[in-house]
Amino acid sequence: MKKYVCVLATNDYLNGCLVLNENLKHLNSQYELLCLINEEITEETKNVLDYFNIKYKTINKINYDVDYEGFVQPYFKNTFDKLSIFKLTEYEKLVYLDLDLLLLQNIDDLFCYNGIAMARDFPFSNLHNSGVMVIEPDKNDYDGLMKLMVEKMNNQEQLGDQDIINEYFDVIHTLPQSYNLMRRITEELETSKLPIWDDKLDIYKVNVHAKSDDAKILHYIINPKPFSINHPYNEKESYLYTYYMTLVEEKMKQYYESKKKELK
């Protein structure tokens, strides 16, 4: 059995999950989306997932207890729930997708990859980026990843799930970069003072723009996320994301109408 899988670690990423589901359906994927949620996800969010016919599975939240003050991406402390996908051994193969993606083409061919496969974390490092992953769940891998995570946590290392996954696996098959092209929504890209961009701005712009014509998946890293923006923004593909958000908003209106009727 094969599925797409995502992780909803906090309620404020719900729209990202709903958009991803609409995106997959629009591109005629033959595989359904499974959403992993933890015990902190509210009943209201679960009701919305039910209304959108998104299957979900409850997992225990994986806490990475490290002080992230001053860290460039403090949200990383919420991403360790992603490691739970490695223990879903009832599935032969899973394609994991972050909730800040825009799919431009059908990506069902990802299920043809064996082992663990990820695109590079280009242009930031030569590691692999965990925003899109093909995995074959294995309980031994899950146990090994958790053991390594605990070691890192005990050492108070500021890192994310991606660091754990890259260090644990000896062999990671590299996906074409078109499956995970980094994007950033900001009008201040040219003058950004974030250290992460200082020596990578030019190559990042090439990655964003020059290769976008053959892109399969755009990955909207850093904030703001496209599902949290309610006005046009300076992105070539923003109209596509707006289209999916419109579908989500229309269904949400129907959801709230149905709830009103239930209360009468």
C-alpha positions as CSV (number, residue, x, y, z in Angstrom):
1,M,0.0,0.0,0.0
2,K,1.3,3.5,-0.9
3,K,0.2,6.9,0.2
4,Y,1.3,10.5,0.3
5,V,1.8,11.6,3.9
6,C,2.1,15.0,5.6
7,V,2.4,16.1,9.2
8,L,0.2,18.7,10.9
9,A,2.2,19.5,14.0
10,T,0.3,22.8,14.8
11,N,-3.2,24.0,14.1
12,D,-2.0,27.1,12.2
13,Y,-0.7,25.0,9.3
14,L,-4.2,23.5,8.6
15,N,-4.7,25.6,5.4
16,G,-1.4,24.2,4.1
17,C,-2.7,20.7,4.5
18,L,-6.0,21.6,2.9
19,V,-4.3,23.2,-0.1
20,L,-1.9,20.3,-0.5
21,N,-4.9,17.9,-0.7
22,E,-6.7,20.0,-3.3
23,N,-3.4,20.3,-5.2
24,L,-2.9,16.5,-5.4
25,K,-6.5,15.9,-6.4
26,H,-6.3,18.6,-9.2
27,L,-3.2,16.9,-10.6
28,N,-5.1,13.5,-10.7
29,S,-2.8,11.7,-8.3
30,Q,-3.8,8.1,-7.9
31,Y,-2.6,8.0,-4.2
32,E,-4.5,9.6,-1.3
33,L,-3.0,11.9,1.3
34,L,-2.6,10.7,4.9
35,C,-2.2,13.5,7.6
36,L,-0.3,12.7,10.8
37,I,-1.5,14.8,13.7
38,N,-0.4,14.9,17.4
39,E,-2.5,15.2,20.6
40,E,-2.2,19.0,20.5
41,I,-4.4,19.3,17.3
42,T,-7.9,20.5,18.2
43,E,-11.2,18.8,17.7
44,E,-12.2,21.6,15.4
45,T,-9.2,21.0,13.1
46,K,-10.0,17.3,13.1
47,N,-13.6,18.1,12.1
48,V,-12.3,20.2,9.2
49,L,-10.1,17.3,8.1
50,D,-13.1,15.0,8.2
51,Y,-15.1,17.5,6.1
52,F,-12.4,17.7,3.5
53,N,-12.3,13.9,3.5
54,I,-8.6,13.8,4.6
55,K,-7.7,10.7,6.4
56,Y,-5.6,11.4,9.6
57,K,-3.7,9.3,12.1
58,T,-2.9,10.5,15.6
59,I,0.7,10.1,16.8
60,N,2.4,11.2,20.0
61,K,4.1,14.5,19.7
62,I,7.9,14.2,19.5
63,N,9.4,16.9,21.7
64,Y,12.9,18.2,21.0
65,D,13.6,20.1,24.2
66,V,16.2,22.5,23.2
67,D,16.3,26.3,23.6
68,Y,15.8,27.7,20.1
69,E,16.2,31.4,21.1
70,G,18.1,33.2,18.3
71,F,17.8,30.3,16.0
72,V,17.1,31.3,12.4
73,Q,14.1,28.9,12.2
74,P,12.6,28.4,15.7
75,Y,9.7,26.4,14.1
76,F,12.2,23.6,13.6
77,K,11.4,22.4,17.1
78,N,7.9,21.4,15.9
79,T,9.2,19.4,12.9
80,F,10.4,16.3,14.7
81,D,6.9,14.7,14.4
82,K,8.1,14.0,10.9
83,L,10.2,11.2,12.2
84,S,7.0,9.2,13.0
85,I,6.5,8.4,9.3
86,F,9.4,6.0,9.5
87,K,7.4,3.7,11.7
88,L,4.3,3.5,9.5
89,T,5.2,-0.1,8.4
90,E,1.7,-0.9,7.3
91,Y,2.6,1.0,4.2
92,E,5.0,-0.3,1.5
93,K,6.1,3.1,0.4
94,L,5.3,6.7,1.4
95,V,6.0,10.0,-0.3
96,Y,6.3,12.7,2.4
97,L,5.3,16.3,1.6
98,D,5.8,19.4,3.6
99,L,2.8,21.7,4.0
100,D,4.5,24.7,2.3
101,L,4.7,23.2,-1.2
102,L,3.1,24.0,-4.5
103,L,2.9,21.0,-6.9
104,L,3.1,22.1,-10.5
105,Q,2.9,18.6,-12.1
106,N,1.7,15.1,-11.1
107,I,4.4,13.6,-9.0
108,D,3.2,10.0,-8.7
109,D,6.4,8.9,-10.4
110,L,8.2,9.5,-7.1
111,F,6.8,6.2,-5.9
112,C,9.2,4.5,-8.4
113,Y,12.2,5.4,-6.2
114,N,13.5,2.8,-3.8
115,G,15.0,3.2,-0.4
116,I,15.0,6.8,0.9
117,A,15.2,9.5,-1.7
118,M,15.4,13.3,-1.2
119,A,16.5,16.3,-3.2
120,R,19.5,18.3,-2.2
121,D,19.1,21.3,0.2
122,F,20.2,23.5,-2.6
123,P,21.5,26.3,-2.4
124,F,22.1,26.2,1.3
125,S,24.1,23.0,1.7
126,N,25.0,19.7,0.0
127,L,22.8,17.8,2.5
128,H,19.3,16.5,1.5
129,N,16.2,18.5,2.2
130,S,13.4,16.7,4.1
131,G,10.6,18.8,2.6
132,V,10.0,16.0,0.0
133,M,11.0,12.4,0.8
134,V,10.4,9.0,-0.6
135,I,10.6,6.4,2.2
136,E,10.1,2.7,2.8
137,P,9.0,2.7,6.5
138,D,11.1,0.5,8.8
139,K,10.8,0.3,12.6
140,N,14.5,-0.2,12.9
141,D,15.1,3.1,11.1
142,Y,12.6,4.8,13.4
143,D,14.3,3.5,16.5
144,G,17.7,4.6,15.2
145,L,16.5,8.1,14.3
146,M,14.9,8.5,17.7
147,K,18.1,7.3,19.5
148,L,20.2,9.8,17.5
149,M,17.6,12.6,18.2
150,V,17.8,12.0,21.9
151,E,21.6,12.1,21.8
152,K,21.5,15.5,20.0
153,M,18.9,16.8,22.4
154,N,21.0,15.8,25.4
155,N,23.8,17.8,23.8
156,Q,21.5,20.8,23.4
157,E,22.1,21.0,19.7
158,Q,20.0,23.5,17.8
159,L,18.9,21.6,14.7
160,G,15.9,20.1,12.8
161,D,14.6,16.7,11.7
162,Q,16.5,17.2,8.5
163,D,19.9,17.1,10.3
164,I,18.9,13.9,12.1
165,I,17.8,12.2,8.9
166,N,20.9,13.2,6.9
167,E,23.2,11.9,9.7
168,Y,21.4,8.7,10.3
169,F,21.2,7.3,6.7
170,D,24.4,6.2,5.1
171,V,22.8,6.2,1.6
172,I,20.2,8.7,0.5
173,H,19.2,8.6,-3.2
174,T,19.2,12.1,-4.7
175,L,16.0,13.2,-6.4
176,P,16.2,15.7,-9.3
177,Q,16.2,19.2,-7.9
178,S,13.0,19.9,-9.8
179,Y,11.1,18.0,-7.1
180,N,12.1,20.5,-4.4
181,L,12.9,24.0,-5.7
182,M,13.3,26.5,-2.9
183,R,11.3,29.7,-3.0
184,R,10.9,32.6,-0.6
185,I,8.0,35.0,-0.6
186,T,9.3,38.4,0.1
187,E,9.6,41.8,-1.6
188,E,12.8,42.3,0.5
189,L,14.8,39.5,-1.0
190,E,17.3,41.8,-2.7
191,T,18.1,43.6,0.6
192,S,17.6,40.8,3.1
193,K,19.9,41.0,6.1
194,L,19.4,37.4,7.2
195,P,22.9,35.8,7.4
196,I,21.6,32.7,5.6
197,W,21.4,34.7,2.4
198,D,24.7,36.6,2.5
199,D,26.8,34.3,0.3
200,K,24.0,32.5,-1.4
201,L,21.7,35.2,-2.7
202,D,22.8,35.0,-6.3
203,I,22.7,31.2,-6.6
204,Y,19.3,31.2,-4.7
205,K,17.9,33.6,-7.3
206,V,19.1,31.3,-10.1
207,N,17.5,28.4,-8.3
208,V,14.3,30.3,-7.9
209,H,13.9,31.7,-11.3
210,A,16.0,30.1,-14.0
211,K,15.0,26.6,-13.2
212,S,11.3,27.2,-12.5
213,D,10.2,26.3,-16.0
214,D,10.9,22.6,-15.5
215,A,9.9,22.6,-11.8
216,K,7.6,19.9,-10.4
217,I,7.5,21.1,-6.8
218,L,8.1,24.6,-5.4
219,H,9.0,24.8,-1.7
220,Y,8.1,28.0,0.1
221,I,10.7,28.1,2.9
222,I,10.9,30.6,5.7
223,N,8.0,32.9,6.5
224,P,5.5,34.0,5.3
225,K,3.9,30.8,4.0
226,P,1.6,31.2,1.0
227,F,-1.4,29.9,2.9
228,S,-1.1,32.7,5.4
229,I,-1.2,35.5,2.8
230,N,-4.6,37.0,1.8
231,H,-3.3,39.4,-0.8
232,P,-1.4,39.1,-4.1
233,Y,2.3,38.7,-3.8
234,N,5.2,39.0,-6.2
235,E,5.6,35.4,-7.3
236,K,5.2,34.0,-10.8
237,E,3.1,31.1,-9.7
238,S,1.1,32.9,-7.0
239,Y,-2.1,32.7,-9.1
240,L,-1.9,28.9,-8.8
241,Y,-1.7,28.9,-5.0
242,T,-4.5,31.5,-5.0
243,Y,-6.6,29.1,-7.0
244,Y,-6.2,26.3,-4.5
245,M,-6.8,28.7,-1.6
246,T,-10.0,29.8,-3.2
247,L,-11.2,26.2,-3.4
248,V,-10.3,25.7,0.2
249,E,-12.1,28.9,1.3
250,E,-15.2,28.0,-0.6
251,K,-15.3,24.6,1.1
252,M,-14.7,26.2,4.4
253,K,-17.7,28.4,3.9
254,Q,-19.8,25.3,3.2
255,Y,-18.3,23.7,6.3
256,Y,-19.4,26.7,8.5
257,E,-22.8,26.7,6.9
258,S,-23.3,23.1,7.8
259,K,-22.2,23.7,11.4
260,K,-24.8,26.6,11.7
261,K,-27.5,24.2,10.5
262,E,-26.5,21.7,13.0
263,L,-26.9,24.3,15.8
264,K,-30.4,25.2,14.8
